[in-house]
Amino acid sequence: MGLFSKKINTLDDLFVHTLQDIYYAEQQIAKNLPTMIRKASDPMLKQGLEHHLSETQNHITRLEQVFRMHDQPVKGTTCAAMDGILEEAKDILGVANDNEVTDAAIISSAQAVEHYEITRYGTLIAFAKQLGRNDCASVLQQNLDEEYAADRKLSEVAEARVNRKAA
C-alpha cells in the first residue's frame, strides 16, 4: 500500500494521519536535538536549542492531548520527510570540522526542521477548524506559535553572530 498504512477517504482520516505524522516527527526531533546541543559551540545557540528541546517535549504532550480529544489512539506514523531532514543534518554535522561552520550548519538544519513543523501545524489547524474541532485547533496553535518563535530565534542568532563568525 506504500507510505500510508490506512486508506485516507475523509478529511478526518487525513487529519488523523497528519497528526500521527507530526507526532512521530516531534519524537524524532526530541531524540536528535541533544546531538545538536552537544555539537553547538555558540552559547546562545546552545541555550536556544536546550529551550526548544523542552518545548518539543511539551509539543509531544499537547499532541497526545489532541489524540485523546479526538478519540484516537496516541500513535505515530513514519514521517519520511522528517527522517530525511534529520539524516541530512547528521550528514552535514558529521563532516563540518570548524566550530563556527558547525554552528551555522546546526541553525540551517534546525530551521529546516522548524519549517516542516510549521507547515504541518498550520495544515492541522486548518483541518481541525474545518472539522469543527476548534478545541483541537487551539491546542495545536500553541505548538505552531512556539515553532514560529523558535524559527525567529534561530534567524536572530544566525544573523547577529553565527553566520558572521562562520564567514
N, CA and C atoms as an extended XYZ file, in Angstrom:
501
Properties=species:S:1:pos:R:3:atomname:S:1:resname:S:1:resid:I:1 pbc="F F F"
N         0.812       -1.185        0.000 N   MET     1
C         0.000        0.000        0.000 CA  MET     1
C         0.863        1.259        0.000 C   MET     1
N         2.142        1.147        0.206 N   GLY     2
C         3.005        2.315        0.160 CA  GLY     2
C         3.184        2.949        1.519 C   GLY     2
N         3.366        4.241        1.502 N   LEU     3
C         3.692        5.000        2.704 CA  LEU     3
C         2.552        5.007        3.717 C   LEU     3
N         1.308        5.004        3.267 N   PHE     4
C         0.173        5.114        4.176 CA  PHE     4
C        -0.350        3.734        4.529 C   PHE     4
N        -0.486        3.481        5.837 N   SER     5
C        -0.907        2.156        6.277 CA  SER     5
C        -2.423        1.992        6.250 C   SER     5
N        -3.155        3.081        6.169 N   LYS     6
C        -4.613        3.035        6.169 CA  LYS     6
C        -5.100        3.946        5.051 C   LYS     6
N        -6.167        3.543        4.412 N   LYS     7
C        -6.735        4.393        3.362 CA  LYS     7
C        -7.218        5.698        3.973 C   LYS     7
N        -7.023        6.750        3.219 N   ILE     8
C        -7.467        8.070        3.646 CA  ILE     8
C        -8.617        8.470        2.731 C   ILE     8
N        -9.838        8.397        3.289 N   ASN     9
C       -11.038        8.667        2.499 CA  ASN     9
C       -11.717        9.974        2.857 C   ASN     9
N       -11.428       10.501        4.038 N   THR    10
C       -12.117       11.700        4.501 CA  THR    10
C       -11.099       12.708        5.031 C   THR    10
N       -11.547       13.927        5.215 N   LEU    11
C       -10.679       14.942        5.813 CA  LEU    11
C       -10.306       14.536        7.235 C   LEU    11
N       -11.218       13.889        7.928 N   ASP    12
C       -10.908       13.402        9.271 CA  ASP    12
C        -9.782       12.374        9.228 C   ASP    12
N        -9.829       11.452        8.261 N   ASP    13
C        -8.740       10.477        8.098 CA  ASP    13
C        -7.414       11.190        7.856 C   ASP    13
N        -7.455       12.206        7.013 N   LEU    14
C        -6.241       12.958        6.700 CA  LEU    14
C        -5.744       13.727        7.921 C   LEU    14
N        -6.672       14.285        8.699 N   PHE    15
C        -6.305       14.970        9.937 CA  PHE    15
C        -5.573       14.013       10.874 C   PHE    15
N        -6.130       12.836       11.079 N   VAL    16
C        -5.518       11.861       11.986 CA  VAL    16
C        -4.159       11.419       11.451 C   VAL    16
N        -4.066       11.158       10.162 N   HIS    17
C        -2.775       10.759        9.580 CA  HIS    17
C        -1.725       11.852        9.779 C   HIS    17
N        -2.107       13.093        9.541 N   THR    18
C        -1.168       14.206        9.681 CA  THR    18
C        -0.777       14.391       11.145 C   THR    18
N        -1.701       14.166       12.044 N   LEU    19
C        -1.419       14.201       13.475 CA  LEU    19
C        -0.406       13.116       13.839 C   LEU    19
N        -0.583       11.924       13.289 N   GLN    20
C         0.362       10.834       13.528 CA  GLN    20
C         1.739       11.161       12.953 C   GLN    20
N         1.750       11.806       11.801 N   ASP    21
C         2.983       12.209       11.141 CA  ASP    21
C         3.781       13.178       12.021 C   ASP    21
N         3.140       14.229       12.510 N   ILE    22
C         3.852       15.232       13.304 CA  ILE    22
C         4.210       14.671       14.681 C   ILE    22
N         3.421       13.753       15.187 N   TYR    23
C         3.749       13.112       16.469 CA  TYR    23
C         5.057       12.336       16.332 C   TYR    23
N         5.164       11.555       15.286 N   TYR    24
C         6.411       10.833       15.005 CA  TYR    24
C         7.561       11.817       14.826 C   TYR    24
N         7.320       12.869       14.045 N   ALA    25
C         8.362       13.861       13.764 CA  ALA    25
C         8.853       14.505       15.058 C   ALA    25
N         7.945       14.901       15.926 N   GLU    26
C         8.341       15.532       17.189 CA  GLU    26
C         9.170       14.568       18.046 C   GLU    26
N         8.810       13.303       18.037 N   GLN    27
C         9.590       12.318       18.801 CA  GLN    27
C        11.005       12.184       18.239 C   GLN    27
N        11.135       12.196       16.928 N   GLN    28
C        12.455       12.107       16.304 CA  GLN    28
C        13.282       13.368       16.595 C   GLN    28
N        12.623       14.499       16.602 N   ILE    29
C        13.311       15.752       16.918 CA  ILE    29
C        13.842       15.695       18.351 C   ILE    29
N        13.005       15.234       19.270 N   ALA    30
C        13.428       15.123       20.669 CA  ALA    30
C        14.635       14.194       20.814 C   ALA    30
N        14.715       13.169       19.987 N   LYS    31
C        15.858       12.243       20.034 CA  LYS    31
C        17.119       12.860       19.435 C   LYS    31
N        16.960       13.738       18.459 N   ASN    32
C        18.107       14.285       17.732 CA  ASN    32
C        18.620       15.621       18.252 C   ASN    32
N        17.795       16.387       18.929 N   LEU    33
C        18.235       17.686       19.440 CA  LEU    33
C        19.425       17.591       20.396 C   LEU    33
N        19.496       16.592       21.268 N   PRO    34
C        20.660       16.528       22.164 CA  PRO    34
C        22.006       16.469       21.420 C   PRO    34
N        22.048       15.833       20.265 N   THR    35
C        23.278       15.803       19.473 CA  THR    35
C        23.621       17.200       18.976 C   THR    35
N        22.629       17.928       18.497 N   MET    36
C        22.870       19.299       18.042 CA  MET    36
C        23.348       20.164       19.210 C   MET    36
N        22.742       19.978       20.361 N   ILE    37
C        23.135       20.748       21.546 CA  ILE    37
C        24.596       20.466       21.889 C   ILE    37
N        24.977       19.198       21.877 N   ARG    38
C        26.378       18.830       22.197 CA  ARG    38
C        27.356       19.429       21.204 C   ARG    38
N        26.980       19.467       19.938 N   LYS    39
C        27.899       19.946       18.902 CA  LYS    39
C        27.948       21.472       18.797 C   LYS    39
N        26.946       22.155       19.334 N   ALA    40
C        26.908       23.618       19.250 CA  ALA    40
C        27.987       24.220       20.146 C   ALA    40
N        28.675       25.230       19.614 N   SER    41
C        29.681       25.916       20.421 CA  SER    41
C        29.226       27.306       20.846 C   SER    41
N        28.333       27.916       20.082 N   ASP    42
C        27.841       29.244       20.428 CA  ASP    42
C        26.905       29.137       21.632 C   ASP    42
N        27.174       29.882       22.704 N   PRO    43
C        26.348       29.761       23.912 CA  PRO    43
C        24.870       30.104       23.689 C   PRO    43
N        24.596       31.130       22.880 N   MET    44
C        23.189       31.493       22.626 CA  MET    44
C        22.477       30.400       21.826 C   MET    44
N        23.187       29.812       20.883 N   LEU    45
C        22.612       28.724       20.093 CA  LEU    45
C        22.330       27.528       20.991 C   LEU    45
N        23.302       27.161       21.796 N   LYS    46
C        23.149       26.018       22.703 CA  LYS    46
C        21.951       26.232       23.634 C   LYS    46
N        21.851       27.428       24.199 N   GLN    47
C        20.752       27.746       25.105 CA  GLN    47
C        19.405       27.681       24.376 C   GLN    47
N        19.361       28.221       23.164 N   GLY    48
C        18.123       28.185       22.392 CA  GLY    48
C        17.693       26.766       22.060 C   GLY    48
N        18.654       25.923       21.710 N   LEU    49
C        18.334       24.528       21.400 CA  LEU    49
C        17.860       23.784       22.648 C   LEU    49
N        18.492       24.063       23.783 N   GLU    50
C        18.055       23.426       25.037 CA  GLU    50
C        16.626       23.834       25.369 C   GLU    50
N        16.324       25.114       25.182 N   HIS    51
C        14.964       25.605       25.432 CA  HIS    51
C        13.970       24.916       24.490 C   HIS    51
N        14.369       24.774       23.229 N   HIS    52
C        13.445       24.164       22.278 CA  HIS    52
C        13.270       22.666       22.533 C   HIS    52
N        14.268       22.014       23.091 N   LEU    53
C        14.097       20.607       23.465 CA  LEU    53
C        12.993       20.487       24.513 C   LEU    53
N        12.991       21.403       25.469 N   SER    54
C        11.932       21.417       26.481 CA  SER    54
C        10.570       21.682       25.829 C   SER    54
N        10.535       22.627       24.897 N   GLU    55
C         9.286       22.910       24.180 CA  GLU    55
C         8.828       21.692       23.383 C   GLU    55
N         9.768       20.985       22.788 N   THR    56
C         9.424       19.803       21.991 CA  THR    56
C         8.740       18.751       22.854 C   THR    56
N         9.213       18.583       24.073 N   GLN    57
C         8.542       17.650       24.989 CA  GLN    57
C         7.104       18.109       25.254 C   GLN    57
N         6.918       19.421       25.387 N   ASN    58
C         5.559       19.955       25.565 CA  ASN    58
C         4.713       19.756       24.306 C   ASN    58
N         5.344       19.863       23.128 N   HIS    59
C         4.608       19.640       21.878 CA  HIS    59
C         4.084       18.212       21.837 C   HIS    59
N         4.918       17.281       22.228 N   ILE    60
C         4.512       15.863       22.252 CA  ILE    60
C         3.327       15.679       23.195 C   ILE    60
N         3.403       16.283       24.368 N   THR    61
C         2.318       16.184       25.348 CA  THR    61
C         1.027       16.780       24.793 C   THR    61
N         1.138       17.929       24.130 N   ARG    62
C        -0.063       18.547       23.542 CA  ARG    62
C        -0.647       17.681       22.429 C   ARG    62
N         0.228       17.095       21.612 N   LEU    63
C        -0.272       16.213       20.557 CA  LEU    63
C        -1.008       15.026       21.152 C   LEU    63
N        -0.494       14.465       22.227 N   GLU    64
C        -1.180       13.364       22.906 CA  GLU    64
C        -2.552       13.819       23.402 C   GLU    64
N        -2.623       15.064       23.864 N   GLN    65
C        -3.901       15.634       24.291 CA  GLN    65
C        -4.874       15.711       23.112 C   GLN    65
N        -4.380       16.142       21.953 N   VAL    66
C        -5.250       16.249       20.771 CA  VAL    66
C        -5.741       14.862       20.342 C   VAL    66
N        -4.857       13.862       20.371 N   PHE    67
C        -5.304       12.498       20.057 CA  PHE    67
C        -6.479       12.114       20.962 C   PHE    67
N        -6.320       12.345       22.259 N   ARG    68
C        -7.383       11.971       23.205 CA  ARG    68
C        -8.654       12.787       22.957 C   ARG    68
N        -8.502       14.083       22.704 N   MET    69
C        -9.667       14.936       22.441 CA  MET    69
C       -10.426       14.449       21.211 C   MET    69
N        -9.700       13.900       20.268 N   HIS    70
C       -10.295       13.451       19.007 CA  HIS    70
C       -10.624       11.949       19.032 C   HIS    70
N       -10.560       11.350       20.221 N   ASP    71
C       -10.886        9.930       20.419 CA  ASP    71
C       -10.088        9.014       19.507 C   ASP    71
N        -8.787        9.272       19.437 N   GLN    72
C        -7.898        8.461       18.612 CA  GLN    72
C        -6.768        7.906       19.472 C   GLN    72
N        -6.282        6.727       19.135 N   PRO    73
C        -5.133        6.194       19.877 CA  PRO    73
C        -3.898        7.069       19.620 C   PRO    73
N        -3.095        7.238       20.642 N   VAL    74
C        -1.865        8.006       20.511 CA  VAL    74
C        -0.843        7.125       19.815 C   VAL    74
N        -0.514        7.491       18.575 N   LYS    75
C         0.495        6.733       17.840 CA  LYS    75
C         1.029        7.575       16.698 C   LYS    75
N         2.257        7.285       16.347 N   GLY    76
C         2.870        7.974       15.234 CA  GLY    76
C         2.896        7.095       14.000 C   GLY    76
N         3.146        7.732       12.890 N   THR    77
C         3.376        7.021       11.642 CA  THR    77
C         4.653        7.589       11.050 C   THR    77
N         5.459        6.744       10.492 N   THR    78
C         6.763        7.164        9.983 CA  THR    78
C         6.628        8.377        9.082 C   THR    78
N         7.431        9.368        9.370 N   CYS    79
C         7.464       10.596        8.586 CA  CYS    79
C         8.772       10.607        7.792 C   CYS    79
N         8.681       10.185        6.550 N   ALA    80
C         9.871       10.111        5.702 CA  ALA    80
C        10.518       11.480        5.522 C   ALA    80
N         9.705       12.519        5.489 N   ALA    81
C        10.247       13.869        5.322 CA  ALA    81
C        11.134       14.243        6.506 C   ALA    81
N        10.654       14.037        7.734 N   MET    82
C        11.457       14.386        8.899 CA  MET    82
C        12.675       13.475        9.005 C   MET    82
N        12.491       12.205        8.698 N   ASP    83
C        13.653       11.302        8.708 CA  ASP    83
C        14.722       11.813        7.746 C   ASP    83
N        14.300       12.272        6.581 N   GLY    84
C        15.250       12.789        5.595 CA  GLY    84
C        15.930       14.067        6.057 C   GLY    84
N        15.171       14.983        6.633 N   ILE    85
C        15.740       16.236        7.136 CA  ILE    85
C        16.768       15.943        8.223 C   ILE    85
N        16.439       15.049        9.134 N   LEU    86
C        17.350       14.733       10.235 CA  LEU    86
C        18.568       13.949        9.751 C   LEU    86
N        18.384       13.096        8.772 N   GLU    87
C        19.524       12.357        8.207 CA  GLU    87
C        20.484       13.323        7.515 C   GLU    87
N        19.937       14.271        6.786 N   GLU    88
C        20.774       15.283        6.139 CA  GLU    88
C        21.538       16.090        7.190 C   GLU    88
N        20.874       16.437        8.284 N   ALA    89
C        21.536       17.175        9.362 CA  ALA    89
C        22.699       16.368        9.930 C   ALA    89
N        22.475       15.082       10.173 N   LYS    90
C        23.555       14.217       10.687 CA  LYS    90
C        24.724       14.183        9.717 C   LYS    90
N        24.425       14.072        8.432 N   ASP    91
C        25.490       14.032        7.420 CA  ASP    91
C        26.313       15.314        7.431 C   ASP    91
N        25.633       16.452        7.451 N   ILE    92
C        26.335       17.746        7.427 CA  ILE    92
C        27.160       17.923        8.701 C   ILE    92
N        26.568       17.619        9.837 N   LEU    93
C        27.279       17.788       11.098 CA  LEU    93
C        28.429       16.800       11.219 C   LEU    93
N        28.346       15.692       10.524 N   GLY    94
C        29.413       14.701       10.552 CA  GLY    94
C        30.648       15.119        9.775 C   GLY    94
N        30.498       16.031        8.825 N   VAL    95
C        31.645       16.448        8.009 CA  VAL    95
C        32.094       17.876        8.289 C   VAL    95
N        31.319       18.629        9.077 N   ALA    96
C        31.722       20.002        9.413 CA  ALA    96
C        32.809       19.934       10.481 C   ALA    96
N        33.962       20.578       10.219 N   ASN    97
C        35.097       20.500       11.140 CA  ASN    97
C        35.301       21.763       11.961 C   ASN    97
N        34.898       22.893       11.452 N   ASP    98
C        35.093       24.176       12.120 CA  ASP    98
C        33.901       24.457       13.034 C   ASP    98
N        34.144       24.871       14.290 N   ASN    99
C        33.055       25.113       15.245 CA  ASN    99
C        32.050       26.141       14.740 C   ASN    99
N        32.545       27.217       14.148 N   GLU   100
C        31.645       28.269       13.686 CA  GLU   100
C        30.798       27.798       12.506 C   GLU   100
N        31.407       27.044       11.612 N   VAL   101
C        30.664       26.499       10.477 CA  VAL   101
C        29.666       25.446       10.973 C   VAL   101
N        30.073       24.671       11.961 N   THR   102
C        29.160       23.685       12.548 CA  THR   102
C        27.937       24.382       13.133 C   THR   102
N        28.149       25.493       13.828 N   ASP   103
C        27.010       26.233       14.382 CA  ASP   103
C        26.071       26.714       13.278 C   ASP   103
N        26.646       27.220       12.180 N   ALA   104
C        25.808       27.660       11.049 CA  ALA   104
C        25.047       26.472       10.458 C   ALA   104
N        25.696       25.325       10.381 N   ALA   105
C        25.036       24.120        9.857 CA  ALA   105
C        23.913       23.660       10.785 C   ALA   105
N        24.135       23.779       12.080 N   ILE   106
C        23.087       23.409       13.043 CA  ILE   106
C        21.867       24.304       12.851 C   ILE   106
N        22.116       25.603       12.712 N   ILE   107
C        20.986       26.522       12.518 CA  ILE   107
C        20.256       26.206       11.224 C   ILE   107
N        20.999       25.970       10.169 N   SER   108
C        20.384       25.643        8.884 CA  SER   108
C        19.519       24.390        8.999 C   SER   108
N        20.054       23.375        9.633 N   SER   109
C        19.315       22.122        9.805 CA  SER   109
C        18.111       22.308       10.711 C   SER   109
N        18.301       23.037       11.800 N   ALA   110
C        17.204       23.257       12.741 CA  ALA   110
C        16.073       24.055       12.084 C   ALA   110
N        16.438       24.990       11.219 N   GLN   111
C        15.384       25.755       10.541 CA  GLN   111
C        14.640       24.895        9.521 C   GLN   111
N        15.311       23.959        8.905 N   ALA   112
C        14.605       23.035        8.009 CA  ALA   112
C        13.563       22.241        8.803 C   ALA   112
N        13.951       21.820        9.998 N   VAL   113
C        13.032       21.110       10.883 CA  VAL   113
C        11.855       22.016       11.243 C   VAL   113
N        12.165       23.240       11.673 N   GLU   114
C        11.113       24.176       12.078 CA  GLU   114
C        10.126       24.435       10.945 C   GLU   114
N        10.646       24.624        9.749 N   HIS   115
C         9.763       24.936        8.622 CA  HIS   115
C         8.832       23.766        8.308 C   HIS   115
N         9.324       22.551        8.431 N   TYR   116
C         8.456       21.396        8.240 CA  TYR   116
C         7.350       21.386        9.296 C   TYR   116
N         7.750       21.615       10.546 N   GLU   117
C         6.763       21.612       11.626 CA  GLU   117
C         5.728       22.710       11.418 C   GLU   117
N         6.168       23.877       11.006 N   ILE   118
C         5.246       24.989       10.775 CA  ILE   118
C         4.206       24.606        9.722 C   ILE   118
N         4.631       23.962        8.647 N   THR   119
C         3.659       23.575        7.615 CA  THR   119
C         2.672       22.547        8.149 C   THR   119
N         3.172       21.584        8.908 N   ARG   120
C         2.283       20.549        9.442 CA  ARG   120
C         1.274       21.126       10.426 C   ARG   120
N         1.752       21.955       11.352 N   TYR   121
C         0.823       22.524       12.332 CA  TYR   121
C        -0.184       23.450       11.675 C   TYR   121
N         0.246       24.246       10.713 N   GLY   122
C        -0.695       25.108       10.003 CA  GLY   122
C        -1.780       24.310        9.312 C   GLY   122
N        -1.378       23.219        8.673 N   THR   123
C        -2.333       22.344        7.994 CA  THR   123
C        -3.284       21.695        8.991 C   THR   123
N        -2.744       21.194       10.093 N   LEU   124
C        -3.589       20.552       11.105 CA  LEU   124
C        -4.620       21.520       11.677 C   LEU   124
N        -4.204       22.750       11.913 N   ILE   125
C        -5.129       23.750       12.447 CA  ILE   125
C        -6.254       24.011       11.451 C   ILE   125
N        -5.894       24.157       10.180 N   ALA   126
C        -6.922       24.384        9.156 CA  ALA   126
C        -7.878       23.197        9.074 C   ALA   126
N        -7.348       21.978        9.101 N   PHE   127
C        -8.201       20.787        9.068 CA  PHE   127
C        -9.111       20.748       10.294 C   PHE   127
N        -8.531       20.979       11.471 N   ALA   128
C        -9.314       20.915       12.711 CA  ALA   128
C       -10.471       21.908       12.666 C   ALA   128
N       -10.209       23.112       12.214 N   LYS   129
C       -11.277       24.120       12.131 CA  LYS   129
C       -12.353       23.689       11.150 C   LYS   129
N       -11.949       23.142       10.011 N   GLN   130
C       -12.919       22.688        9.012 CA  GLN   130
C       -13.776       21.549        9.565 C   GLN   130
N       -13.182       20.742       10.422 N   LEU   131
C       -13.897       19.615       11.025 CA  LEU   131
C       -14.719       20.037       12.247 C   LEU   131
N       -14.722       21.325       12.555 N   GLY   132
C       -15.463       21.806       13.711 CA  GLY   132
C       -14.770       21.523       15.028 C   GLY   132
N       -13.467       21.280       14.973 N   ARG   133
C       -12.692       20.946       16.171 CA  ARG   133
C       -11.807       22.126       16.570 C   ARG   133
N       -12.466       23.229       16.903 N   ASN   134
C       -11.718       24.404       17.346 CA  ASN   134
C       -10.946       24.127       18.634 C   ASN   134
N       -11.435       23.177       19.434 N   ASP   135
C       -10.715       22.807       20.648 CA  ASP   135
C        -9.347       22.222       20.294 C   ASP   135
N        -9.313       21.341       19.309 N   CYS   136
C        -8.041       20.767       18.850 CA  CYS   136
C        -7.173       21.849       18.201 C   CYS   136
N        -7.798       22.705       17.409 N   ALA   137
C        -7.055       23.772       16.735 CA  ALA   137
C        -6.367       24.676       17.747 C   ALA   137
N        -7.022       24.954       18.835 N   SER   138
C        -6.462       25.824       19.866 CA  SER   138
C        -5.210       25.215       20.498 C   SER   138
N        -5.248       23.936       20.760 N   VAL   139
C        -4.077       23.254       21.331 CA  VAL   139
C        -2.940       23.230       20.311 C   VAL   139
N        -3.253       22.916       19.070 N   LEU   140
C        -2.239       22.873       18.018 CA  LEU   140
C        -1.639       24.256       17.761 C   LEU   140
N        -2.442       25.295       17.931 N   GLN   141
C        -1.951       26.666       17.729 CA  GLN   141
C        -0.825       27.005       18.705 C   GLN   141
N        -0.895       26.466       19.896 N   GLN   142
C         0.169       26.704       20.874 CA  GLN   142
C         1.497       26.166       20.344 C   GLN   142
N         1.462       24.969       19.759 N   ASN   143
C         2.684       24.401       19.177 CA  ASN   143
C         3.167       25.253       18.007 C   ASN   143
N         2.232       25.657       17.145 N   LEU   144
C         2.619       26.464       15.990 CA  LEU   144
C         3.269       27.772       16.430 C   LEU   144
N         2.706       28.421       17.413 N   ASP   145
C         3.282       29.681       17.901 CA  ASP   145
C         4.706       29.480       18.394 C   ASP   145
N         4.942       28.393       19.092 N   GLU   146
C         6.297       28.118       19.596 CA  GLU   146
C         7.260       27.769       18.468 C   GLU   146
N         6.776       27.105       17.433 N   GLU   147
C         7.642       26.792       16.287 CA  GLU   147
C         8.048       28.073       15.561 C   GLU   147
N         7.102       28.978       15.374 N   TYR   148
C         7.430       30.262       14.752 CA  TYR   148
C         8.461       31.015       15.589 C   TYR   148
N         8.274       31.017       16.894 N   ALA   149
C         9.204       31.724       17.788 CA  ALA   149
C        10.596       31.096       17.726 C   ALA   149
N        10.665       29.779       17.678 N   ALA   150
C        11.963       29.099       17.587 CA  ALA   150
C        12.656       29.443       16.277 C   ALA   150
N        11.901       29.488       15.194 N   ASP   151
C        12.472       29.836       13.897 CA  ASP   151
C        13.015       31.267       13.911 C   ASP   151
N        12.245       32.188       14.489 N   ARG   152
C        12.716       33.587       14.587 CA  ARG   152
C        13.991       33.686       15.418 C   ARG   152
N        14.044       32.953       16.524 N   LYS   153
C        15.220       32.983       17.398 CA  LYS   153
C        16.444       32.434       16.659 C   LYS   153
N        16.258       31.365       15.914 N   LEU   154
C        17.372       30.813       15.131 CA  LEU   154
C        17.871       31.838       14.113 C   LEU   154
N        16.950       32.524       13.458 N   SER   155
C        17.348       33.558       12.495 CA  SER   155
C        18.120       34.678       13.189 C   SER   155
N        17.641       35.091       14.333 N   GLU   156
C        18.321       36.159       15.076 CA  GLU   156
C        19.741       35.764       15.446 C   GLU   156
N        19.924       34.554       15.962 N   VAL   157
C        21.259       34.094       16.352 CA  VAL   157
C        22.156       33.974       15.124 C   VAL   157
N        21.608       33.464       14.034 N   ALA   158
C        22.398       33.327       12.797 CA  ALA   158
C        22.831       34.691       12.287 C   ALA   158
N        21.898       35.614       12.199 N   GLU   159
C        22.195       36.915       11.604 CA  GLU   159
C        23.034       37.801       12.512 C   GLU   159
N        22.864       37.681       13.815 N   ALA   160
C        23.580       38.546       14.758 CA  ALA   160
C        25.020       38.094       14.982 C   ALA   160
N        25.285       36.786       14.860 N   ARG   161
C        26.611       36.333       15.243 CA  ARG   161
C        27.134       35.108       14.512 C   ARG   161
N        26.342       34.070       14.414 N   VAL   162
C        26.867       32.794       13.926 CA  VAL   162
C        27.325       32.868       12.467 C   VAL   162
N        26.507       33.398       11.595 N   ASN   163
C        26.896       33.448       10.186 CA  ASN   163
C        28.141       34.310        9.964 C   ASN   163
N        28.214       35.416       10.701 N   ARG   164
C        29.385       36.293       10.587 CA  ARG   164
C        30.656       35.553       11.026 C   ARG   164
N        30.578       34.830       12.140 N   LYS   165
C        31.733       34.072       12.615 CA  LYS   165
C        32.106       32.963       11.636 C   LYS   165
N        31.103       32.333       11.045 N   ALA   166
C        31.370       31.236       10.105 CA  ALA   166
C        32.022       31.748        8.830 C   ALA   166
N        31.723       32.993        8.449 N   ALA   167
C        32.279       33.560        7.219 CA  ALA   167
C        33.753       33.883        7.422 C   ALA   167
